[in-house]
Amino acid sequence: MPVHYIYLVLAVIAETVGTTALQASQQFSRLGPSILVAVAYGLAFYLMALTLRNMPVGVVYAIWSGLGIFFIAIIGWLVFGQRLDLPAVLGLILIMAGILIIHLFSKTSGH
């Protein structure tokens, strides 16, 4: 796997941790999760910037945000008990399909 994809995967993980901590911070009223939000997002953007050395910003952002949406929806469901109705599940499936199409077929995705 090319190193820029490793950076991108780590950026998605950091963003997912940051967004999960954002929910846990209770609107920045809890110090620990609030600090984790800042650190995780800072790391996510740094790793995304490294990815941009080899991939176009539109493709990087589509993959980063799409995977982030997917993972946060799953974490919200599993950890925070947030419900996903059928349209939400179908939308998440379409997001993942879009990411797969970019990764498998786009010549601009840098693989």
Buried (B, 14 or more C-beta within 10 A) or exposed (E): EEEBBEBBBBBBBBBBBBBBBBBBBEEEEEEEBBEBBEBBBEBBBBBBEBBBEBBEEEBBBBBBBBBBBBBBBEBBBEEEEEEBEEEEEEBBEEBBEEBEEBBEEBEEBBE
